[in-house]
Amino acid sequence: MLTILIQSSIFVVGFGLGYAACAWRAHRRHPTYASRNTRPVTSMFGHPRRAF
């Protein structure tokens, strides 16, 4: 019984930490947060870079 309690508490804590880390990373990727800390990626000539 004690083993099940310990394992379930480890699972709950790990799940909570994983959820918090995912939410924190999603918040960091938000455009307003990223624009405050970094400049947009530009080419050598100052134009914005595109994927294609």
C-alpha distance matrix in Angstrom:
0.0 3.8 5.4 5.3 6.4 8.8 10.0 10.7 12.4 14.4 15.4 16.6 18.5 20.0 21.1 22.6 24.5 25.7 27.0 28.7 30.3 31.6 33.0 34.6 36.3 37.5 39.0 40.7 42.3 43.8 47.6 48.4 46.0 47.3 50.9 50.7 49.5 51.1 54.4 54.8 55.3 59.0 61.3 63.9 66.4 64.1 63.3 59.7 58.1 57.2 54.9 57.8
3.8 0.0 3.8 5.5 5.0 6.2 8.6 9.9 10.6 12.4 14.2 15.3 16.5 18.3 19.9 21.1 22.5 24.2 25.7 27.0 28.5 30.2 31.6 32.8 34.6 36.2 37.4 38.9 40.8 42.4 46.2 46.8 44.2 45.5 49.1 48.6 47.3 49.1 52.5 53.0 53.6 57.3 59.6 62.1 64.6 62.4 61.7 58.2 56.7 56.0 53.8 56.8
5.4 3.8 0.0 3.8 5.4 5.2 6.1 8.5 9.9 10.6 12.2 14.2 15.4 16.4 18.1 19.9 21.1 22.3 24.2 25.7 26.8 28.4 30.2 31.4 32.8 34.5 36.0 37.4 39.0 40.9 44.6 45.5 42.8 43.9 47.6 47.3 45.8 47.3 50.7 51.1 51.4 55.1 57.2 59.7 62.3 60.2 59.5 56.1 54.3 53.6 51.2 54.2
5.3 5.5 3.8 0.0 3.8 5.5 5.1 6.0 8.4 9.8 10.4 12.1 14.1 15.2 16.2 18.1 19.8 20.8 22.2 24.1 25.5 26.7 28.3 29.9 31.4 32.7 34.3 35.9 37.4 39.1 42.9 43.8 41.4 42.5 46.2 46.1 44.8 46.3 49.6 49.8 50.2 53.9 56.1 58.8 61.3 59.1 58.2 54.6 52.9 52.0 49.6 52.5
6.4 5.0 5.4 3.8 0.0 3.8 5.6 5.3 6.1 8.6 9.9 10.5 12.2 14.1 15.3 16.4 18.3 19.8 21.0 22.4 24.2 25.7 27.0 28.4 30.2 31.6 32.8 34.6 36.3 37.8 41.6 42.2 39.7 41.1 44.7 44.4 43.2 45.0 48.4 48.8 49.5 53.2 55.6 58.3 60.6 58.3 57.5 54.0 52.5 51.7 49.6 52.7
8.8 6.2 5.2 5.5 3.8 0.0 3.8 5.5 5.2 6.2 8.6 10.0 10.6 12.2 14.2 15.4 16.5 18.2 19.9 21.1 22.4 24.3 25.8 26.8 28.5 30.2 31.5 32.9 34.7 36.5 40.2 40.9 38.2 39.4 43.0 42.6 41.2 42.9 46.3 46.9 47.4 51.2 53.5 56.0 58.5 56.2 55.6 52.1 50.6 50.0 47.9 51.1
10.0 8.6 6.1 5.1 5.6 3.8 0.0 3.8 5.5 5.1 6.2 8.7 10.0 10.5 12.1 14.2 15.3 16.3 18.2 19.9 20.9 22.4 24.3 25.6 26.8 28.4 30.1 31.5 33.0 34.9 38.6 39.6 37.0 38.0 41.7 41.6 40.1 41.6 44.8 45.1 45.5 49.2 51.4 54.0 56.5 54.3 53.6 50.1 48.4 47.6 45.3 48.3
10.7 9.9 8.5 6.0 5.3 5.5 3.8 0.0 3.8 5.4 5.0 6.1 8.6 9.8 10.4 12.2 14.2 15.1 16.3 18.2 19.8 20.9 22.4 24.1 25.7 26.8 28.4 30.2 31.6 33.2 37.0 37.9 35.5 36.7 40.4 40.3 39.2 40.7 44.0 44.2 44.8 48.5 50.9 53.6 55.9 53.6 52.7 49.1 47.6 46.7 44.5 47.5
12.4 10.6 9.9 8.4 6.1 5.2 5.5 3.8 0.0 3.8 5.4 5.1 6.1 8.5 9.8 10.5 12.2 14.1 15.3 16.4 18.2 19.9 21.1 22.3 24.3 25.7 26.9 28.5 30.4 31.8 35.6 36.2 33.7 35.1 38.7 38.3 37.1 39.0 42.3 42.8 43.6 47.4 49.9 52.5 54.8 52.4 51.7 48.2 46.8 46.2 44.3 47.5
14.4 12.4 10.6 9.8 8.6 6.2 5.1 5.4 3.8 0.0 3.8 5.5 5.2 6.0 8.4 9.9 10.5 12.0 14.1 15.3 16.3 18.2 19.9 20.9 22.3 24.2 25.6 26.8 28.6 30.5 34.2 35.0 32.2 33.3 37.0 36.7 35.3 36.8 40.2 40.7 41.2 45.0 47.3 49.9 52.3 50.0 49.4 45.9 44.4 43.9 41.9 45.0
15.4 14.2 12.2 10.4 9.9 8.6 6.2 5.0 5.4 3.8 0.0 3.8 5.5 5.1 6.0 8.5 9.9 10.4 12.1 14.1 15.2 16.3 18.2 19.8 21.0 22.4 24.2 25.6 27.0 28.8 32.6 33.6 31.2 32.2 35.9 35.9 34.7 36.1 39.3 39.4 39.9 43.6 45.9 48.7 51.0 48.7 47.9 44.3 42.7 41.9 39.7 42.8
16.6 15.3 14.2 12.1 10.5 10.0 8.7 6.1 5.1 5.5 3.8 0.0 3.8 5.5 5.1 6.1 8.6 9.9 10.5 12.2 14.2 15.4 16.5 18.2 20.0 21.1 22.4 24.3 25.9 27.3 31.1 31.8 29.5 30.9 34.5 34.4 33.4 35.1 38.4 38.6 39.5 43.2 45.8 48.6 50.7 48.2 47.3 43.8 42.5 41.7 39.8 43.0
18.5 16.5 15.4 14.1 12.2 10.6 10.0 8.6 6.1 5.2 5.5 3.8 0.0 3.8 5.5 5.1 6.1 8.6 9.9 10.5 12.2 14.2 15.3 16.3 18.3 19.9 20.9 22.4 24.5 26.0 29.7 30.3 27.6 29.0 32.6 32.2 31.0 32.9 36.2 36.8 37.7 41.5 44.1 46.7 48.9 46.4 45.8 42.3 41.1 40.7 38.9 42.3
20.0 18.3 16.4 15.2 14.1 12.2 10.5 9.8 8.5 6.0 5.1 5.5 3.8 0.0 3.8 5.4 5.1 6.1 8.5 9.8 10.5 12.2 14.2 15.2 16.4 18.2 19.8 21.0 22.6 24.6 28.3 29.2 26.6 27.5 31.2 31.1 29.7 31.2 34.4 34.8 35.4 39.1 41.5 44.2 46.5 44.2 43.5 40.0 38.5 38.0 36.1 39.3
21.1 19.9 18.1 16.2 15.3 14.2 12.1 10.4 9.8 8.4 6.0 5.1 5.5 3.8 0.0 3.8 5.5 5.1 6.1 8.6 9.9 10.6 12.3 14.2 15.4 16.5 18.3 20.0 21.3 22.9 26.7 27.8 25.5 26.5 30.2 30.4 29.4 30.8 33.9 33.9 34.6 38.4 40.9 43.7 45.9 43.4 42.4 38.8 37.4 36.7 34.7 37.9
22.6 21.1 19.9 18.1 16.4 15.4 14.2 12.2 10.5 9.9 8.5 6.1 5.1 5.4 3.8 0.0 3.8 5.4 5.1 6.1 8.6 9.9 10.6 12.1 14.3 15.3 16.4 18.3 20.1 21.4 25.2 25.8 23.4 24.9 28.4 28.3 27.5 29.3 32.5 32.8 33.9 37.7 40.4 43.3 45.2 42.6 41.8 38.2 37.2 36.6 35.0 38.4
24.5 22.5 21.1 19.8 18.3 16.5 15.3 14.2 12.2 10.5 9.9 8.6 6.1 5.1 5.5 3.8 0.0 3.8 5.4 5.1 6.1 8.6 9.8 10.4 12.2 14.1 15.2 16.4 18.4 20.2 23.9 24.5 21.7 22.9 26.6 26.3 25.1 26.8 30.1 30.7 31.6 35.4 38.0 40.7 42.8 40.3 39.7 36.2 35.1 34.9 33.3 36.8
25.7 24.2 22.3 20.8 19.8 18.2 16.3 15.1 14.1 12.0 10.4 9.9 8.6 6.1 5.1 5.4 3.8 0.0 3.8 5.4 5.1 6.2 8.6 9.8 10.6 12.3 14.2 15.3 16.7 18.7 22.4 23.6 21.1 21.8 25.5 25.8 24.6 25.8 28.9 29.0 29.7 33.5 35.9 38.7 40.9 38.5 37.7 34.1 32.7 32.2 30.4 33.7
27.0 25.7 24.2 22.2 21.0 19.9 18.2 16.3 15.3 14.1 12.1 10.5 9.9 8.5 6.1 5.1 5.4 3.8 0.0 3.8 5.5 5.2 6.2 8.6 10.0 10.6 12.3 14.3 15.5 16.9 20.7 21.7 19.6 20.8 24.4 24.7 24.0 25.4 28.4 28.4 29.4 33.2 35.9 38.9 40.7 38.1 37.1 33.4 32.4 31.7 30.1 33.4
28.7 27.0 25.7 24.1 22.4 21.1 19.9 18.2 16.4 15.3 14.1 12.2 10.5 9.8 8.6 6.1 5.1 5.4 3.8 0.0 3.8 5.5 5.1 6.1 8.6 9.8 10.5 12.3 14.4 15.5 19.3 19.8 17.3 18.8 22.3 22.2 21.5 23.3 26.5 27.0 28.3 32.1 34.9 37.8 39.6 36.8 36.1 32.6 31.8 31.5 30.3 33.8
30.3 28.5 26.8 25.5 24.2 22.4 20.9 19.8 18.2 16.3 15.2 14.2 12.2 10.5 9.9 8.6 6.1 5.1 5.5 3.8 0.0 3.8 5.5 5.0 6.1 8.6 9.8 10.5 12.5 14.5 18.1 19.0 16.2 17.0 20.7 20.8 19.5 21.0 24.2 24.6 25.6 29.4 32.1 34.8 36.9 34.3 33.6 30.2 29.1 29.0 27.7 31.2
31.6 30.2 28.4 26.7 25.7 24.3 22.4 20.9 19.9 18.2 16.3 15.4 14.2 12.2 10.6 9.9 8.6 6.2 5.2 5.5 3.8 0.0 3.8 5.4 5.2 6.1 8.6 9.9 10.7 12.7 16.3 17.8 15.6 16.2 19.9 20.6 19.7 20.7 23.6 23.4 24.3 28.1 30.7 33.7 35.6 33.0 32.0 28.4 27.3 26.7 25.2 28.7
33.0 31.6 30.2 28.3 27.0 25.8 24.3 22.4 21.1 19.9 18.2 16.5 15.3 14.2 12.3 10.6 9.8 8.6 6.2 5.1 5.5 3.8 0.0 3.8 5.5 5.1 6.1 8.7 10.0 10.8 14.6 15.5 13.6 15.0 18.4 18.8 18.5 20.0 22.9 22.9 24.4 28.1 31.1 34.1 35.7 32.8 31.8 28.2 27.6 27.1 26.1 29.6
34.6 32.8 31.4 29.9 28.4 26.8 25.6 24.1 22.3 20.9 19.8 18.2 16.3 15.2 14.2 12.1 10.4 9.8 8.6 6.1 5.0 5.4 3.8 0.0 3.8 5.4 5.1 6.3 8.8 10.1 13.7 14.2 11.4 12.8 16.3 16.3 15.5 17.3 20.5 21.1 22.6 26.4 29.4 32.2 33.9 31.0 30.4 27.0 26.5 26.5 25.8 29.5
36.3 34.6 32.8 31.4 30.2 28.5 26.8 25.7 24.3 22.3 21.0 20.0 18.3 16.4 15.4 14.3 12.2 10.6 10.0 8.6 6.1 5.2 5.5 3.8 0.0 3.8 5.3 5.0 6.4 8.9 12.3 13.6 11.0 11.3 15.0 15.6 14.5 15.5 18.5 18.6 19.7 23.5 26.3 29.2 31.0 28.3 27.6 24.1 23.3 23.2 22.3 25.9
37.5 36.2 34.5 32.7 31.6 30.2 28.4 26.8 25.7 24.2 22.4 21.1 19.9 18.2 16.5 15.3 14.1 12.3 10.6 9.8 8.6 6.1 5.1 5.4 3.8 0.0 3.8 5.4 5.2 6.6 10.3 12.0 10.3 10.9 14.3 15.5 15.2 16.1 18.6 18.2 19.6 23.3 26.2 29.4 30.8 28.0 26.8 23.2 22.6 22.1 21.2 24.8
39.0 37.4 36.0 34.3 32.8 31.5 30.1 28.4 26.9 25.6 24.2 22.4 20.9 19.8 18.3 16.4 15.2 14.2 12.3 10.5 9.8 8.6 6.1 5.1 5.3 3.8 0.0 3.8 5.4 5.3 8.9 9.5 7.5 9.2 12.4 12.9 13.1 14.6 17.4 17.6 19.6 23.2 26.5 29.5 30.7 27.6 26.7 23.3 23.2 23.2 22.9 26.6
40.7 38.9 37.4 35.9 34.6 32.9 31.5 30.2 28.5 26.8 25.6 24.3 22.4 21.0 20.0 18.3 16.4 15.3 14.3 12.3 10.5 9.9 8.7 6.3 5.0 5.4 3.8 0.0 3.8 5.5 8.2 9.0 6.1 6.6 10.2 10.7 10.0 11.4 14.3 14.9 16.7 20.4 23.6 26.4 27.8 24.8 24.3 21.0 20.8 21.3 21.1 24.9
42.3 40.8 39.0 37.4 36.3 34.7 33.0 31.6 30.4 28.6 27.0 25.9 24.5 22.6 21.3 20.1 18.4 16.7 15.5 14.4 12.5 10.7 10.0 8.8 6.4 5.2 5.4 3.8 0.0 3.8 6.3 8.6 7.0 6.3 9.7 11.4 11.1 11.3 13.5 13.0 14.6 18.2 21.4 24.5 25.8 22.9 21.9 18.3 17.9 18.0 17.7 21.4
43.8 42.4 40.9 39.1 37.8 36.5 34.9 33.2 31.8 30.5 28.8 27.3 26.0 24.6 22.9 21.4 20.2 18.7 16.9 15.5 14.5 12.7 10.8 10.1 8.9 6.6 5.3 5.5 3.8 0.0 3.8 5.7 5.5 6.2 8.6 10.4 11.4 12.0 13.9 13.4 15.7 19.1 22.5 25.6 26.5 23.2 22.1 18.6 18.9 18.9 19.1 22.6
47.6 46.2 44.6 42.9 41.6 40.2 38.6 37.0 35.6 34.2 32.6 31.1 29.7 28.3 26.7 25.2 23.9 22.4 20.7 19.3 18.1 16.3 14.6 13.7 12.3 10.3 8.9 8.2 6.3 3.8 0.0 3.8 5.5 5.2 6.0 8.7 10.2 10.3 11.3 10.5 13.3 16.3 19.8 23.0 23.4 20.0 18.8 15.5 16.3 16.6 17.5 20.9
48.4 46.8 45.5 43.8 42.2 40.9 39.6 37.9 36.2 35.0 33.6 31.8 30.3 29.2 27.8 25.8 24.5 23.6 21.7 19.8 19.0 17.8 15.5 14.2 13.6 12.0 9.5 9.0 8.6 5.7 3.8 0.0 3.8 5.5 5.3 6.5 9.1 10.3 11.6 11.9 15.2 18.0 21.7 24.5 24.8 21.2 20.5 17.5 18.9 19.7 20.9 24.3
46.0 44.2 42.8 41.4 39.7 38.2 37.0 35.5 33.7 32.2 31.2 29.5 27.6 26.6 25.5 23.4 21.7 21.1 19.6 17.3 16.2 15.6 13.6 11.4 11.0 10.3 7.5 6.1 7.0 5.5 5.5 3.8 0.0 3.8 5.6 5.5 6.9 8.9 11.3 12.3 15.3 18.5 22.1 24.8 25.5 22.1 21.8 18.8 19.7 20.7 21.6 25.3
47.3 45.5 43.9 42.5 41.1 39.4 38.0 36.7 35.1 33.3 32.2 30.9 29.0 27.5 26.5 24.9 22.9 21.8 20.8 18.8 17.0 16.2 15.0 12.8 11.3 10.9 9.2 6.6 6.3 6.2 5.2 5.5 3.8 0.0 3.8 5.5 5.4 5.9 8.2 9.0 11.6 15.0 18.5 21.2 22.2 18.9 18.6 15.6 16.3 17.5 18.4 22.1
50.9 49.1 47.6 46.2 44.7 43.0 41.7 40.4 38.7 37.0 35.9 34.5 32.6 31.2 30.2 28.4 26.6 25.5 24.4 22.3 20.7 19.9 18.4 16.3 15.0 14.3 12.4 10.2 9.7 8.6 6.0 5.3 5.6 3.8 0.0 3.8 5.5 5.5 6.4 7.4 10.8 13.5 17.3 19.8 20.2 16.7 16.6 13.9 15.4 17.1 18.7 22.2
50.7 48.6 47.3 46.1 44.4 42.6 41.6 40.3 38.3 36.7 35.9 34.4 32.2 31.1 30.4 28.3 26.3 25.8 24.7 22.2 20.8 20.6 18.8 16.3 15.6 15.5 12.9 10.7 11.4 10.4 8.7 6.5 5.5 5.5 3.8 0.0 3.8 6.1 7.9 10.2 13.6 16.1 19.8 21.9 22.4 18.9 19.3 17.1 18.7 20.6 22.3 25.7
49.5 47.3 45.8 44.8 43.2 41.2 40.1 39.2 37.1 35.3 34.7 33.4 31.0 29.7 29.4 27.5 25.1 24.6 24.0 21.5 19.5 19.7 18.5 15.5 14.5 15.2 13.1 10.0 11.1 11.4 10.2 9.1 6.9 5.4 5.5 3.8 0.0 3.8 7.0 9.9 12.5 15.3 18.8 20.7 21.8 18.5 19.4 17.1 18.2 20.3 21.7 25.2
51.1 49.1 47.3 46.3 45.0 42.9 41.6 40.7 39.0 36.8 36.1 35.1 32.9 31.2 30.8 29.3 26.8 25.8 25.4 23.3 21.0 20.7 20.0 17.3 15.5 16.1 14.6 11.4 11.3 12.0 10.3 10.3 8.9 5.9 5.5 6.1 3.8 0.0 3.8 6.5 8.8 11.7 15.1 17.0 18.3 15.1 15.9 13.7 14.6 17.0 18.5 22.0
54.4 52.5 50.7 49.6 48.4 46.3 44.8 44.0 42.3 40.2 39.3 38.4 36.2 34.4 33.9 32.5 30.1 28.9 28.4 26.5 24.2 23.6 22.9 20.5 18.5 18.6 17.4 14.3 13.5 13.9 11.3 11.6 11.3 8.2 6.4 7.9 7.0 3.8 0.0 3.8 6.4 8.5 12.1 14.0 14.8 11.5 12.4 10.6 12.0 14.8 16.9 20.1
54.8 53.0 51.1 49.8 48.8 46.9 45.1 44.2 42.8 40.7 39.4 38.6 36.8 34.8 33.9 32.8 30.7 29.0 28.4 27.0 24.6 23.4 22.9 21.1 18.6 18.2 17.6 14.9 13.0 13.4 10.5 11.9 12.3 9.0 7.4 10.2 9.9 6.5 3.8 0.0 3.8 6.2 9.9 12.6 13.3 10.0 9.8 7.2 8.6 11.1 13.4 16.5
55.3 53.6 51.4 50.2 49.5 47.4 45.5 44.8 43.6 41.2 39.9 39.5 37.7 35.4 34.6 33.9 31.6 29.7 29.4 28.3 25.6 24.3 24.4 22.6 19.7 19.6 19.6 16.7 14.6 15.7 13.3 15.2 15.3 11.6 10.8 13.6 12.5 8.8 6.4 3.8 0.0 3.8 7.0 9.9 11.3 8.8 8.6 6.1 6.1 9.1 11.1 14.1
59.0 57.3 55.1 53.9 53.2 51.2 49.2 48.5 47.4 45.0 43.6 43.2 41.5 39.1 38.4 37.7 35.4 33.5 33.2 32.1 29.4 28.1 28.1 26.4 23.5 23.3 23.2 20.4 18.2 19.1 16.3 18.0 18.5 15.0 13.5 16.1 15.3 11.7 8.5 6.2 3.8 0.0 3.8 6.7 7.6 5.3 5.3 4.4 5.1 8.9 11.7 13.8
61.3 59.6 57.2 56.1 55.6 53.5 51.4 50.9 49.9 47.3 45.9 45.8 44.1 41.5 40.9 40.4 38.0 35.9 35.9 34.9 32.1 30.7 31.1 29.4 26.3 26.2 26.5 23.6 21.4 22.5 19.8 21.7 22.1 18.5 17.3 19.8 18.8 15.1 12.1 9.9 7.0 3.8 0.0 3.8 5.3 5.2 5.4 6.1 5.6 9.1 11.8 13.0
63.9 62.1 59.7 58.8 58.3 56.0 54.0 53.6 52.5 49.9 48.7 48.6 46.7 44.2 43.7 43.3 40.7 38.7 38.9 37.8 34.8 33.7 34.1 32.2 29.2 29.4 29.5 26.4 24.5 25.6 23.0 24.5 24.8 21.2 19.8 21.9 20.7 17.0 14.0 12.6 9.9 6.7 3.8 0.0 3.8 5.7 7.5 9.5 9.4 12.7 15.2 16.1
66.4 64.6 62.3 61.3 60.6 58.5 56.5 55.9 54.8 52.3 51.0 50.7 48.9 46.5 45.9 45.2 42.8 40.9 40.7 39.6 36.9 35.6 35.7 33.9 31.0 30.8 30.7 27.8 25.8 26.5 23.4 24.8 25.5 22.2 20.2 22.4 21.8 18.3 14.8 13.3 11.3 7.6 5.3 3.8 0.0 3.8 5.7 8.9 10.0 13.2 16.3 16.7
64.1 62.4 60.2 59.1 58.3 56.2 54.3 53.6 52.4 50.0 48.7 48.2 46.4 44.2 43.4 42.6 40.3 38.5 38.1 36.8 34.3 33.0 32.8 31.0 28.3 28.0 27.6 24.8 22.9 23.2 20.0 21.2 22.1 18.9 16.7 18.9 18.5 15.1 11.5 10.0 8.8 5.3 5.2 5.7 3.8 0.0 3.8 6.5 8.7 12.2 15.6 16.7
63.3 61.7 59.5 58.2 57.5 55.6 53.6 52.7 51.7 49.4 47.9 47.3 45.8 43.5 42.4 41.8 39.7 37.7 37.1 36.1 33.6 32.0 31.8 30.4 27.6 26.8 26.7 24.3 21.9 22.1 18.8 20.5 21.8 18.6 16.6 19.3 19.4 15.9 12.4 9.8 8.6 5.3 5.4 7.5 5.7 3.8 0.0 3.8 6.3 9.1 12.8 13.7
59.7 58.2 56.1 54.6 54.0 52.1 50.1 49.1 48.2 45.9 44.3 43.8 42.3 40.0 38.8 38.2 36.2 34.1 33.4 32.6 30.2 28.4 28.2 27.0 24.1 23.2 23.3 21.0 18.3 18.6 15.5 17.5 18.8 15.6 13.9 17.1 17.1 13.7 10.6 7.2 6.1 4.4 6.1 9.5 8.9 6.5 3.8 0.0 3.8 6.5 10.1 11.8
58.1 56.7 54.3 52.9 52.5 50.6 48.4 47.6 46.8 44.4 42.7 42.5 41.1 38.5 37.4 37.2 35.1 32.7 32.4 31.8 29.1 27.3 27.6 26.5 23.3 22.6 23.2 20.8 17.9 18.9 16.3 18.9 19.7 16.3 15.4 18.7 18.2 14.6 12.0 8.6 6.1 5.1 5.6 9.4 10.0 8.7 6.3 3.8 0.0 3.8 6.9 8.8
57.2 56.0 53.6 52.0 51.7 50.0 47.6 46.7 46.2 43.9 41.9 41.7 40.7 38.0 36.7 36.6 34.9 32.2 31.7 31.5 29.0 26.7 27.1 26.5 23.2 22.1 23.2 21.3 18.0 18.9 16.6 19.7 20.7 17.5 17.1 20.6 20.3 17.0 14.8 11.1 9.1 8.9 9.1 12.7 13.2 12.2 9.1 6.5 3.8 0.0 3.8 5.5
54.9 53.8 51.2 49.6 49.6 47.9 45.3 44.5 44.3 41.9 39.7 39.8 38.9 36.1 34.7 35.0 33.3 30.4 30.1 30.3 27.7 25.2 26.1 25.8 22.3 21.2 22.9 21.1 17.7 19.1 17.5 20.9 21.6 18.4 18.7 22.3 21.7 18.5 16.9 13.4 11.1 11.7 11.8 15.2 16.3 15.6 12.8 10.1 6.9 3.8 0.0 3.8
57.8 56.8 54.2 52.5 52.7 51.1 48.3 47.5 47.5 45.0 42.8 43.0 42.3 39.3 37.9 38.4 36.8 33.7 33.4 33.8 31.2 28.7 29.6 29.5 25.9 24.8 26.6 24.9 21.4 22.6 20.9 24.3 25.3 22.1 22.2 25.7 25.2 22.0 20.1 16.5 14.1 13.8 13.0 16.1 16.7 16.7 13.7 11.8 8.8 5.5 3.8 0.0
